[in-house]
Amino acid sequence: MKKVKSISKPQYLKKSVVMAYLNGTGKSQTQLEDELGWGHGSLSKYLTYKNLIPPERLYQLAKAIGFGSTASYLVQYNPTTAMEKAHMEEVQRVTALHRKKSKLNEEHSSEQAVPNLSGSEMEQIKTLLINITGAIQQNSNLMHKIVSLCSTNKDEIIGSVQSLQERAERQHAYIQSQVKDTKKVIKEMWS
């Protein structure tokens, strides 16, 4: 009996076998991806050699197609120059994107200077944040009162809800003004 070799690294997928399976079953690539729980377009990338298929997905596909644990039927062991070129171009494209993203991140982080804030400026910010926190807590308390009123009679509820709604709206306006003031103070400190 021939010993089956375990596949431990990404491989080129044998397109002809997968396409024969899809044509024979009438399934689309998207349907097979859904069945396997893969993202849409991932099978297409394996079939166009943009991505090599990882071993775990290769075994998953083999099982779905009906090969059981024999994934070697799905491996293109001698990739053509065109396959290798398609894969290399995608690797280069992705690498270039990562470099561009890293460069943009570096530029963005270097643009963000950290201001030197004095003790009084820090106290001012702290006070504004404490005010906002207190206002949020008051708003939360109002919401709890609204919920507790649900067990009382209709007329009381309507009157209390209206009163609480007015208080909540005033509180909300106060929170907004505190946030606006905080933004203004921080903006002034940064400029």
Salt bridges, closest charged atoms under 4 A:
ASP34 OD1 - HIS40 NE2 2.63
GLU35 OE1 - LYS27 NZ 2.50
GLU89 OE2 - LYS85 NZ 3.86
GLU90 OE2 - ARG93 NH2 2.77
